[in-house]
Amino acid sequence: MLRVENLTFAYNKTPVLEDISFGLEAGKHLAVMGESGGGKSTLLRLIYGLLHLEEGSVHWGEKKVLGPRFQLVPGEENMKYLSQEFDLMPFTTVKENVSQFLSVFYPEELEKRTSELLAMTEMEAFADTKVKTLSVGQKQRVALARAIAQKPELLLLDEPFSHIDNFQKNTLRRNLFDYLRQEGITCITATHDAMDVLPYADRILVIRDRKIIADRPVQELYDQPRSLYVASLFGEASLVPIDILKSYADTKRRIIVYAHEFKVSPNSGIPTVVERSYPMGSHYLVKGWSEGESIYFHSPEAIEQGKRVYLNVSLGTINKRLRQ
Ligand SMILES: Nc1ncnc2c1ncn2[C@@H]1O[C@H](COP(=O)(O)OP(=O)(O)OP(=O)(O)O)[C@@H](O)[C@H]1O
């Protein structure tokens, strides 16, 4: 179990994280989300012991993470941290990078494990290629294989798929996260991408203005985001007054509605003037204006600019949001 308690951190007196506390059970997957520069990487570095902690503590099981001032080689033994810089050996081959930390005393085992890792990251064809000649996305895949080679107890992934093209991303995500589950490896992923999180994480921790503003199971946070900021991590969302949606509702409350939850109606609901329709493949994302505020919704067809439409939301969605 990981325990992070009252962690506060500043780079040269510039505060980055304030009073961060959370726990993570062994084998579980936590996603850390929040805006760029919000301190996600800093949190992972602190957990791994790369930065000196002035305030607060990090424990992995019974062991306290000591930080760089107390370790000859910074970084905890039972953990692996995959940084955004990859930390590879550029002048050696993909195979050598992946197998560097594996035991040479069991050559057959080493060969088997290396092949398994190269297959998982779809890098078999590059086994004997020098890392410095690879593309950034290929380097990121090698770095991933290297990070899990020794089966760490806790894996810390910093934007692990940021350079992988969409064609390979889905397979790689599935391969990696299924493998981690199977092996019971605890994992924390810092990411901006909801698709790294929704299908694979158990919990999401959201950091904003240096603090944790949400720490809840994935589906629960998606269904009841409580703030437009949290909802926007998952996609376009709007804040809508209930009494405009349902004229009989005697409340001034507003609810968060995701773009796909609106239904376009010819004559009842929120009056909206269309600004633009963006093709999304399976549907259109439409930006409109209602009472001076922008609103985003999905439509099966493009809607012409300036057209007035009415938007509706199901009672089920309204009730779900009201329960939060
Ligand atoms: N070594 C450093 N020295 C000084 N300031 C730093 C250092 N590393 C990061 N920062 C600053 O600390 C803040 C948090 O950075 P961090 O990289 O942790 O954010 P992040 O949420 O991971 O961002 P991103 O999503 O863009 O990766 C930023 O304002 C950044 O400029």
The ligand as a Tripos MOL2 file, in Angstrom:
@<TRIPOS>MOLECULE
LIG
   31    33     1     0     0
SMALL
NO_CHARGES

@<TRIPOS>ATOM
      1 N1         13.1270   21.3630  -11.8920 N.pl3     1 LIG1
      2 C1         12.2590   22.3770  -11.7660 C.ar      1 LIG1
      3 N2         12.6580   23.5690  -11.2610 N.ar      1 LIG1
      4 C2         11.7880   24.5820  -11.1090 C.ar      1 LIG1
      5 N3         10.4800   24.5190  -11.4310 N.ar      1 LIG1
      6 C3         10.0250   23.3640  -11.9410 C.ar      1 LIG1
      7 C4         10.8840   22.2240  -12.1330 C.ar      1 LIG1
      8 N4         10.1530   21.2250  -12.6560 N.ar      1 LIG1
      9 C5          8.8830   21.7030  -12.7900 C.ar      1 LIG1
     10 N5          8.8070   22.9770  -12.3640 N.ar      1 LIG1
     11 C6          7.5940   23.8110  -12.3220 C.3       1 LIG1
     12 O1          6.6780   23.2130  -11.4080 O.3       1 LIG1
     13 C7          5.3440   23.2660  -11.8880 C.3       1 LIG1
     14 C8          4.7620   21.8610  -11.9700 C.3       1 LIG1
     15 O2          5.4390   21.1570  -12.9960 O.3       1 LIG1
     16 P1          5.1080   19.6370  -13.3280 P.3       1 LIG1
     17 O3          6.0540   19.2200  -14.4100 O.co2     1 LIG1
     18 O4          5.1020   18.8360  -12.0790 O.co2     1 LIG1
     19 O5          3.6020   19.7600  -13.8790 O.3       1 LIG1
     20 P2          2.7380   18.7110  -14.7290 P.3       1 LIG1
     21 O6          1.3640   18.7490  -14.1440 O.co2     1 LIG1
     22 O7          3.4200   17.3930  -14.7500 O.co2     1 LIG1
     23 O8          2.7500   19.3630  -16.1620 O.3       1 LIG1
     24 P3          2.5930   18.6420  -17.6170 P.3       1 LIG1
     25 O9          1.1860   18.1050  -17.6280 O.co2     1 LIG1
     26 O10         2.7890   19.7600  -18.5830 O.co2     1 LIG1
     27 O11         3.6310   17.5670  -17.7010 O.co2     1 LIG1
     28 C9          5.4070   23.9970  -13.2360 C.3       1 LIG1
     29 O12         5.0950   25.3430  -13.0230 O.3       1 LIG1
     30 C10         6.8560   23.8390  -13.6520 C.3       1 LIG1
     31 O13         7.2730   24.9450  -14.4140 O.3       1 LIG1
@<TRIPOS>BOND
     1     1     2 1
     2     2     3 ar
     3     2     7 ar
     4     3     4 ar
     5     4     5 ar
     6     5     6 ar
     7     6     7 ar
     8     6    10 ar
     9     7     8 ar
    10     8     9 ar
    11     9    10 ar
    12    10    11 1
    13    11    12 1
    14    11    30 1
    15    12    13 1
    16    13    14 1
    17    13    28 1
    18    14    15 1
    19    15    16 1
    20    16    17 2
    21    16    18 1
    22    16    19 1
    23    19    20 1
    24    20    21 2
    25    20    22 1
    26    20    23 1
    27    23    24 1
    28    24    25 2
    29    24    26 1
    30    24    27 1
    31    28    29 1
    32    28    30 1
    33    30    31 1
@<TRIPOS>SUBSTRUCTURE
     1 LIG1         1 GROUP 0 **** ****
